[in-house]
Amino acid sequence: MASVSLKHIYKKYPGGVTAVSDFCLEIKDKEFLILVGPSGCGKTTTLRMIAGLEEITEGELFIGDKLVNDVAPKDRDIAMVFQNYALYPHMTVFDNMAFGLKLRKTPKEEIKRRVEEAARILDITHLLDRKPKALSGGQKQRVALGRAIVRKPTVFLLDEPLSNLDAKLRATMRTELTKIHQRIGTTFIYVTHDQTEAMTMATRIVVMKDGLIQQVDTPQNLYDYPVNLFVAGFIGTPQMNFVDCELEEDKGEMFLNFGNSSVKLPAEKANDPILKDYVGKEVVMGIRPECIHDDEASIAAMPGGVIEADVEVTELMGAEIYLYLSSEENNLIAKVSNRSKARAGDVIKVAIDASKIHLFDKDTERYIIH
């Protein structure tokens, strides 16, 4: 098993295009690390550099304690699972899974043992005689994983492996991938643009934007303590609400004012000395949809955070309702109980849980307080 270390990695293309800038990361042995970010942020390029499919312009890449910048992909002891599965259509599932081992002149008995073991882990033993055209998308995905597992690599690289599956199957395969990682105990490095995949499977997440790492942390810490506006808006569904406010101090208390509305900060936030520098200035208030409430009990309990809002659209999601609100020219989404009586066209009062507010610097977009 192996750790992976990326030290000041750059990828520059001809014409001055820099796809990845100063990428520094220590990936622990047996970790499930996920690179996430919008299209074009450099996450797949980073994965391909680890695989050896893309040349590193600057920096050093170690797998274990071995520098692998100039090591061929086949000698890096890694296995890659692609988005399109890349199965050989004329071969059976068994032969697809065994192909890499045959190239390495592995003994037949060893090949049979490894393929059957991987098929058992993936629950595809009954498919070993079929060809890819007779398989569903989820089954093809398992075969592609099986082909990687039989090689017993020190590192698994997975490039958006679930993006071709339907929503229900994606959810099932997320669970399966987590179980497989736990069973085989290998380092997984996984690329996706789907932050739900990242939040549910990763031990740590790397959020990328424009070739730069924005934040590396556990899923929960990314959700609770985003370092900037981009991470705050990218992690979480529906995304965090952002409102431009002016921070005012009155008789030792702190208020966030926007239009005719005002939200009072609780003492534990208001007493943070860093806020003194922002009094009288514009800041960005961030609040998660589940921290905006429309029930009477919350409105009574949070008088300092009550504002008026127009209900524009309601979406019943089963256990909850998403309210799309407009308040003082700001669009907000609230995630409320499915017992909510709010309907499109209503003017309602909602309570913002001020203890859950995040404040960001309007110019630098960095967080001020959580």
Disulfide bonds with the S-S distance in Angstrom:
none
